[in-house]
Amino acid sequence: MKLKRIFAANIREGMRRVREELGPDAVILSNRRLEDGIEIVAATDYDERAYAGMARAAAAAEAAPPAPSTPSPPVAAKAPAAARSEPVPPPAEVQAALPPAPPVPPPAAPAGGRANGAAGRVSWPQDPMLVRMQQEISALRELLEQQMASIAWGQGARRQPVRMKLLERLLHLGLDAELCFALTEAAAAETEPERAWRAALARLAAGLASTGDDILGGGGVVALVGPTGVGKTTTVAKLAARYTLRHGPRRVAMITTDSYRIGAYDQLRTFGMILDVPVRVVADAVELRGALADFADRALVLIDTAGMSQRDLRLSQQLAVLQTVPAVRSYLVTAANAQAGAIDEAVAAFAPAALAGAILTKVDETGRLGGVLSVLYNRRLPLAYVADGQRVPEDLQPASVEGLLRRAEELAAADGGGAVSEEALMLTFGRRVAHACV
C-alpha cells in the first residue's frame, strides 16, 4: 500500500491532485482542515486489513502510559517542584471539594411584564469544539460527495460512453443540468453518438414552441414588458416599421407608459416621426384607456412599458394598469445574454400579465443560448420573435424552434475552446448520484 499526504487550498483542489498524482483508484483515508487549507491522506493498492492494523497500533501507542522520565532540576522562574508534583485527585474528590454552585436567578422580565421577541432572545455562546466538529463533518460530507461523484462518473464513462458524451455536448450548449439529464434519458436507447444527439435535440424541440408571426399577422393591442435594458423600445419600433411596410402607417399606433426614464418618450416619438405613426405617452390606467379609445381605428396598437426589475415594487402597479385593458396581449422581452436565473425570475415576476409569449433580443451578443432555452422549455413559454441586432426593421424575425436550435449549435461549435472540463462533468453527473446516496 502506498500512502501520500497532500495539502491543498480546498477539497476540490485536493481531490484533483489526488486523481492526478495517485490515479482514479486512489482511496481517501483521512482529511483534516488546516488554517491555510486541508490535508488529505490517500493511498493506492489499498489493503483494508493492513490499514486497520496500523490504526490499532497507533491507537495503542496513544493509550500506553508514558515512560518514566528523570526529573530535571527545578528552575527558578518556575513553580516549586513540590507544587508541580502533587497527585491529581480523582474527579469525584474534586467535585466534592468544590463549593456548591449558587442557584442561577431567573431572567428578569422587561418593564411592563412582557418580553418582546428581540429582548426575550437568549444568545448562547457556541462551544469551539462543537464548531470545529461541525466544520469537520461538513468537510467530510463534501469529501464523500467528491469521492462518490468521481466513482459515479468513472463507472458511467466506462459503461455508458455514448450517454456521457451526449451529456457533455448538451452541457456545452449551456442547458441546465436537470434538463440535460432528462434529454439523455430520452435518448438512452440510442447506441450511436450522432443518433443520440439528434434524438436529444428532437426531444428538446418538442418541448419548445413558437407563436409564429402572430403580432404582425393578427394585430390587436400588444404590450411589451420586461426588465430594463433588454431592448423593448427598439423592438416596438421594429414591429411598427414591419407593420407599416406591409399595411401602411395609418394602420398602426404606438403608446408608451414609460414616464420614469428620461428621454423614453422622445426616443419612441423619433421612431414615430420617421414612420409617420402617432405616438402617445400615458401615466395611468385612465389615460391608457383614453389613448386606446382614440386609436380604436388602428389595426395594431403597440404599448411600450417602462423597464423595471422583477424586484421593483412599482412593477405590480404597472401590471395592474395593463390588466385594466381586457384585450391586451403581453409579451415578455428578454435578452439572450442574460443569466438563466435572471430570465427565470423575470418570467415569474411578469406572469401576472398572462404572458402570450416571449421575444428574444441580443442574440448576436451571447455566446450560449442554452440558458434561455432551458427557461422557455421549463416554463412552457412560446417564443414569438428573435432580434439579433439594432437595425430597424431588419434585425427582427419570427421565431423558429429549428432555427434557434441550429443557432445554439453554431454558437457552441464556434466556442470549441470553452468545452466542458472533465471535472465539471464529474461534478454535474456524479453529485446527482452522491446527493441521492449521502
BELBELMO-V865981 format. One record per residue. N is the residue number from 1. RES is the residue in one letter. PHI is phi in whole degrees, -180 to 180 (* if undefined). OMEGA is omega in radians with two decimals (none if undefined). D_FIRST is the distance of its C-alpha to the first C-alpha in Angstrom with 1 decimal. Layout:
N;RES;PHI;OMEGA;D_FIRST, N;RES;PHI;OMEGA;D_FIRST
This chain:
1;M;*;-3.13;0.0, 2;K;-107;-3.14;3.8, 3;L;-102;3.08;6.5, 4;K;-148;3.11;10.0, 5;R;-103;-3.05;13.4, 6;I;-124;3.08;16.1, 7;F;-109;-3.12;19.8, 8;A;-150;-3.11;22.3, 9;A;-74;-3.11;25.9, 10;N;-152;-3.09;25.3, 11;I;-62;-3.08;23.0, 12;R;-61;3.13;24.0, 13;E;-65;3.11;23.3, 14;G;-63;3.12;19.9, 15;M;-63;3.13;19.0, 16;R;-63;-3.14;20.5, 17;R;-69;3.08;18.4, 18;V;-59;-3.14;15.1, 19;R;-63;-3.10;16.3, 20;E;-69;-3.00;17.6, 21;E;-92;-3.09;14.8, 22;L;-118;3.11;11.7, 23;G;94;-3.07;13.7, 24;P;-70;-3.11;15.2, 25;D;-93;-3.14;12.3, 26;A;-67;-3.13;10.5, 27;V;-117;3.09;10.6, 28;I;-82;-3.14;12.6, 29;L;-93;3.13;11.8, 30;S;-162;3.03;15.0, 31;N;-153;3.05;17.9, 32;R;-150;-3.09;21.1, 33;R;-87;3.08;24.3, 34;L;-109;-3.14;25.5, 35;E;-64;-3.08;29.1, 36;D;-110;3.13;28.5, 37;G;155;-3.14;25.8, 38;I;-135;3.05;22.5, 39;E;-120;3.13;19.0, 40;I;-120;3.02;16.0, 41;V;-107;-3.10;12.4, 42;A;-125;-3.08;10.2, 43;A;-145;2.94;6.6, 44;T;-116;-3.05;5.9, 45;D;51;-3.01;4.8, 46;Y;-68;3.06;5.3, 47;D;-116;-3.04;6.4, 48;E;-62;-3.11;9.6, 49;R;-67;3.13;10.9, 50;A;-66;-3.13;8.4, 51;Y;-66;3.12;8.7, 52;A;-64;3.10;12.4, 53;G;-64;3.09;12.8, 54;M;-63;-3.13;11.7, 55;A;-64;3.13;14.1, 56;R;-66;3.13;16.8, 57;A;-65;3.13;16.6, 58;A;-66;3.14;17.1, 59;A;-66;3.13;19.9, 60;A;-65;3.13;21.5, 61;A;-65;3.13;21.6, 62;E;-70;-3.09;23.3, 63;A;-79;-3.09;25.7, 64;A;-66;3.12;26.8, 65;P;-67;-3.13;30.2, 66;P;-68;3.13;30.4, 67;A;-68;3.13;31.6, 68;P;-64;-3.12;35.4, 69;S;-117;3.13;36.3, 70;T;-72;-3.10;39.6, 71;P;-64;3.12;41.8, 72;S;-88;-3.13;42.7, 73;P;-62;-3.11;46.4, 74;P;-65;3.11;47.6, 75;V;-107;-3.03;47.9, 76;A;-61;-3.06;51.2, 77;A;-74;-3.07;49.7, 78;K;-100;3.12;47.7, 79;A;-70;3.12;49.1, 80;P;-61;-3.08;50.5, 81;A;-64;-3.13;48.2, 82;A;-61;-3.12;50.0, 83;A;-69;-3.09;49.3, 84;R;-81;-3.05;45.5, 85;S;-102;3.11;45.2, 86;E;-67;3.11;46.8, 87;P;-67;3.12;44.8, 88;V;-83;-3.11;43.5, 89;P;-67;3.09;45.5, 90;P;-61;-3.11;43.9, 91;P;-58;-3.10;43.7, 92;A;-64;-3.14;46.8, 93;E;-67;3.12;48.9, 94;V;-63;-3.11;48.0, 95;Q;-64;-3.12;48.9, 96;A;-71;-3.11;52.2, 97;A;-76;-3.11;53.1, 98;L;-75;3.07;52.8, 99;P;-70;3.13;56.0, 100;P;-62;-3.13;56.1, 101;A;-72;3.12;55.2, 102;P;-67;3.12;58.2, 103;P;-64;3.14;58.5, 104;V;-78;-3.14;57.3, 105;P;-68;3.10;60.4, 106;P;-66;-3.13;60.4, 107;P;-63;3.14;60.2, 108;A;-71;3.11;63.6, 109;A;-73;3.12;65.0, 110;P;-68;-3.13;65.9, 111;A;-56;-3.13;69.6, 112;G;98;3.06;71.3, 113;G;80;3.14;69.3, 114;R;-125;3.08;66.7, 115;A;-106;3.07;63.2, 116;N;-79;-3.00;62.4, 117;G;-61;-3.05;59.0, 118;A;-74;-3.08;58.0, 119;A;-74;-3.07;59.5, 120;G;-84;-3.13;58.3, 121;R;-76;3.09;54.6, 122;V;-108;3.13;52.5, 123;S;-95;-3.10;49.7, 124;W;-92;3.07;46.9, 125;P;-70;-3.13;44.6, 126;Q;-90;3.11;40.9, 127;D;-68;3.14;38.6, 128;P;-55;3.13;36.1, 129;M;-65;3.11;33.4, 130;L;-66;3.12;34.2, 131;V;-61;3.14;34.3, 132;R;-65;3.11;30.8, 133;M;-63;3.11;29.5, 134;Q;-61;3.12;31.1, 135;Q;-64;-3.13;29.5, 136;E;-69;3.09;26.1, 137;I;-64;3.12;26.7, 138;S;-63;3.11;28.1, 139;A;-65;3.13;25.1, 140;L;-66;3.11;22.8, 141;R;-64;3.12;25.1, 142;E;-63;3.12;25.0, 143;L;-64;3.13;21.3, 144;L;-65;3.09;21.3, 145;E;-63;3.11;24.0, 146;Q;-62;3.14;22.2, 147;Q;-63;-3.12;19.1, 148;M;-67;3.09;21.6, 149;A;-62;3.14;23.7, 150;S;-64;3.14;20.9, 151;I;-65;-3.12;20.1, 152;A;-62;-3.14;23.9, 153;W;-67;3.14;24.7, 154;G;-62;3.11;22.1, 155;Q;-67;-3.14;23.3, 156;G;-64;-3.13;26.9, 157;A;-65;3.13;26.7, 158;R;-79;-3.03;25.5, 159;R;-87;-3.07;27.9, 160;Q;-132;-3.08;30.9, 161;P;-64;3.14;31.0, 162;V;-66;-3.13;34.8, 163;R;-65;-3.14;34.7, 164;M;-67;3.09;32.1, 165;K;-67;3.10;34.2, 166;L;-65;3.12;37.3, 167;L;-61;3.12;35.7, 168;E;-61;-3.12;35.0, 169;R;-67;-3.14;38.6, 170;L;-68;3.09;40.1, 171;L;-64;3.13;38.2, 172;H;-67;3.04;39.3, 173;L;-68;-3.09;42.9, 174;G;99;3.13;42.4, 175;L;-68;3.13;42.7, 176;D;-72;-2.96;41.2, 177;A;-62;-3.09;38.0, 178;E;-63;3.10;39.6, 179;L;-66;3.10;42.3, 180;C;-60;3.12;39.7, 181;F;-63;3.14;38.0, 182;A;-64;-3.13;41.4, 183;L;-71;3.09;42.4, 184;T;-68;3.06;39.2, 185;E;-63;-3.13;39.9, 186;A;-66;-3.11;43.5, 187;A;-105;-3.04;42.2, 188;A;-64;-3.09;39.5, 189;A;-76;-3.09;41.6, 190;E;-81;-3.13;41.7, 191;T;-111;3.13;39.3, 192;E;-114;-2.98;40.6, 193;P;-55;-3.07;39.6, 194;E;-70;3.09;43.2, 195;R;-67;3.09;44.7, 196;A;-65;3.12;42.2, 197;W;-64;-3.14;43.1, 198;R;-67;3.11;46.8, 199;A;-66;3.12;46.5, 200;A;-67;3.11;44.7, 201;L;-65;3.10;47.5, 202;A;-65;3.09;50.1, 203;R;-66;3.11;48.7, 204;L;-64;3.14;48.8, 205;A;-63;-3.14;52.3, 206;A;-67;3.13;53.5, 207;G;-92;3.09;52.5, 208;L;-107;-3.11;54.4, 209;A;-140;3.05;58.2, 210;S;-128;-3.12;60.9, 211;T;-91;-3.05;64.4, 212;G;75;-3.12;66.1, 213;D;-88;-2.96;68.9, 214;D;-74;-3.13;70.1, 215;I;-68;-3.12;71.2, 216;L;-76;-3.14;73.4, 217;G;-85;-3.07;74.4, 218;G;-101;-3.14;75.2, 219;G;69;-3.13;76.4, 220;G;98;3.12;77.0, 221;V;-99;-3.04;75.8, 222;V;-125;3.09;72.3, 223;A;-113;3.06;70.4, 224;L;-104;-3.12;67.3, 225;V;-121;3.11;65.0, 226;G;153;3.14;61.7, 227;P;-65;3.12;60.0, 228;T;-72;3.03;61.5, 229;G;82;-3.11;60.9, 230;V;-94;3.08;60.1, 231;G;97;-3.13;63.4, 232;K;-66;-3.08;65.7, 233;T;-63;3.11;68.9, 234;T;-64;3.13;68.2, 235;T;-68;3.06;67.3, 236;V;-60;3.14;70.6, 237;A;-65;3.12;72.5, 238;K;-65;3.12;70.8, 239;L;-65;3.13;71.7, 240;A;-64;-3.14;75.3, 241;A;-66;3.13;75.7, 242;R;-65;3.13;74.5, 243;Y;-68;3.11;76.8, 244;T;-64;3.12;79.7, 245;L;-63;-3.13;79.2, 246;R;-84;-2.95;79.5, 247;H;-122;-3.12;82.2, 248;G;92;-3.04;83.8, 249;P;-73;-3.09;83.7, 250;R;-79;-3.05;86.1, 251;R;-108;-3.05;83.5, 252;V;-135;3.06;80.7, 253;A;-144;-3.14;80.5, 254;M;-127;3.09;77.8, 255;I;-129;3.04;77.3, 256;T;-123;3.04;74.9, 257;T;-103;-3.07;74.0, 258;D;-85;3.07;72.1, 259;S;-103;-3.10;74.3, 260;Y;-96;-3.02;71.3, 261;R;-89;3.14;70.3, 262;I;-65;3.10;72.7, 263;G;84;-3.12;74.1, 264;A;-64;3.14;72.7, 265;Y;-66;-3.12;76.2, 266;D;-62;3.13;77.3, 267;Q;-64;-3.14;74.4, 268;L;-70;3.12;75.3, 269;R;-65;3.10;79.0, 270;T;-62;3.07;78.5, 271;F;-61;-3.14;77.0, 272;G;-63;3.12;79.9, 273;M;-66;3.13;82.5, 274;I;-66;-3.09;80.9, 275;L;-88;-3.03;80.8, 276;D;62;-3.12;84.2, 277;V;-118;-3.13;82.4, 278;P;-69;3.14;83.4, 279;V;-131;3.13;80.9, 280;R;-131;3.05;81.2, 281;V;-108;-3.12;79.2, 282;V;-128;-3.09;79.0, 283;A;-113;-3.10;77.9, 284;D;-153;-3.07;77.9, 285;A;-65;-3.13;78.4, 286;V;-64;3.13;82.2, 287;E;-66;3.12;82.2, 288;L;-64;3.12;79.7, 289;R;-63;3.10;81.9, 290;G;-65;3.13;84.9, 291;A;-66;3.12;83.3, 292;L;-65;3.08;82.3, 293;A;-65;3.12;85.9, 294;D;-68;-3.11;87.2, 295;F;-101;-3.09;84.8, 296;A;-63;-3.13;85.6, 297;D;-87;-3.13;87.0, 298;R;-90;-3.10;83.8, 299;A;-73;-3.13;81.6, 300;L;-134;3.05;78.4, 301;V;-119;-3.11;77.8, 302;L;-103;-3.12;74.6, 303;I;-110;3.09;73.4, 304;D;-97;-3.10;71.2, 305;T;-96;3.12;69.6, 306;A;-69;3.08;68.2, 307;G;-74;-3.11;64.6, 308;M;-138;3.03;62.8, 309;S;-67;3.11;59.2, 310;Q;-65;3.11;58.0, 311;R;-102;-3.13;57.9, 312;D;-72;-3.11;61.5, 313;L;-67;-3.14;63.8, 314;R;-80;-3.09;66.7, 315;L;-61;-3.12;64.9, 316;S;-63;3.10;66.2, 317;Q;-66;-3.13;69.7, 318;Q;-65;3.13;69.6, 319;L;-66;3.10;68.3, 320;A;-64;3.10;71.1, 321;V;-63;-3.14;73.6, 322;L;-66;-3.10;72.4, 323;Q;-70;3.08;72.5, 324;T;-77;3.11;76.2, 325;V;-107;-3.03;76.7, 326;P;-60;-3.01;76.1, 327;A;-87;-3.06;76.2, 328;V;-72;3.02;73.6, 329;R;-113;-3.07;70.4, 330;S;-104;3.10;67.5, 331;Y;-124;3.11;64.8, 332;L;-83;3.05;61.7, 333;V;-97;-3.11;61.2, 334;T;-137;-3.11;57.6, 335;A;-90;-3.11;56.0, 336;A;-67;-3.10;53.3, 337;N;-90;3.07;51.4, 338;A;-81;3.10;51.0, 339;Q;-70;-3.10;47.8, 340;A;-59;3.13;47.4, 341;G;-63;3.13;47.3, 342;A;-68;3.11;50.6, 343;I;-65;-3.14;52.2, 344;D;-64;3.08;51.2, 345;E;-62;3.14;52.7, 346;A;-65;3.11;55.9, 347;V;-61;3.14;56.3, 348;A;-67;-3.08;56.0, 349;A;-69;-3.10;58.3, 350;F;-95;3.12;61.0, 351;A;-58;3.11;60.8, 352;P;-59;3.10;64.0, 353;A;-79;-3.13;65.9, 354;A;54;-3.03;65.2, 355;L;-59;3.09;63.6, 356;A;-87;-3.12;65.0, 357;G;171;-3.13;62.3, 358;A;-130;3.04;60.5, 359;I;-122;-3.05;61.3, 360;L;-99;-3.13;58.4, 361;T;-112;3.05;59.2, 362;K;58;3.08;57.5, 363;V;-64;3.14;55.6, 364;D;-76;-3.09;56.1, 365;E;-109;-3.10;54.2, 366;T;-114;3.07;50.9, 367;G;-103;-3.14;47.8, 368;R;-145;3.05;46.7, 369;L;-110;-3.06;48.8, 370;G;-63;-3.11;46.0, 371;G;-62;-3.13;46.5, 372;V;-70;3.08;50.2, 373;L;-64;3.12;49.8, 374;S;-63;-3.14;47.4, 375;V;-66;3.13;50.0, 376;L;-62;3.13;52.8, 377;Y;-67;-3.07;50.9, 378;N;-70;-3.11;49.7, 379;R;-90;-3.11;53.1, 380;R;55;-3.13;55.1, 381;L;-102;-3.12;57.3, 382;P;-72;-3.13;59.3, 383;L;-104;-3.07;59.6, 384;A;-99;-3.07;63.1, 385;Y;-139;3.10;63.0, 386;V;-128;3.12;60.7, 387;A;-116;-3.11;61.7, 388;D;-130;3.10;60.1, 389;G;171;-3.10;62.3, 390;Q;-98;-3.07;65.2, 391;R;-69;3.11;68.1, 392;V;-111;-0.01;70.8, 393;P;-103;-2.95;71.1, 394;E;-62;-2.96;69.1, 395;D;-87;3.07;65.5, 396;L;-151;-3.13;65.6, 397;Q;-134;3.00;65.1, 398;P;-59;-3.05;64.9, 399;A;-72;3.03;61.3, 400;S;-129;-3.12;59.8, 401;V;-61;-3.14;56.5, 402;E;-63;3.13;55.9, 403;G;-64;-3.14;56.8, 404;L;-69;3.10;54.6, 405;L;-66;3.09;51.5, 406;R;-63;3.10;52.4, 407;R;-64;3.11;52.6, 408;A;-63;3.09;49.2, 409;E;-65;-3.13;47.7, 410;E;-64;3.13;49.4, 411;L;-65;3.12;48.2, 412;A;-65;3.13;44.6, 413;A;-68;-3.14;45.0, 414;A;-68;-3.14;46.6, 415;D;-106;-3.12;43.7, 416;G;-61;3.14;41.1, 417;G;-72;-3.13;39.2, 418;G;-98;-3.12;38.7, 419;A;-61;-3.11;36.5, 420;V;-68;-3.12;34.2, 421;S;-72;3.13;30.7, 422;E;-64;3.14;27.6, 423;E;-66;3.11;26.5, 424;A;-65;3.09;29.9, 425;L;-64;3.14;29.8, 426;M;-61;-3.12;26.5, 427;L;-67;-3.11;27.9, 428;T;-67;-3.10;31.2, 429;F;-77;-3.02;30.0, 430;G;-70;-3.11;26.9, 431;R;-67;3.07;28.4, 432;R;-63;3.08;31.2, 433;V;-72;-3.10;28.7, 434;A;-62;-3.13;26.9, 435;H;-65;3.13;30.3, 436;A;-76;-3.05;31.2, 437;C;-105;-3.05;28.2, 438;V;-75;none;27.6
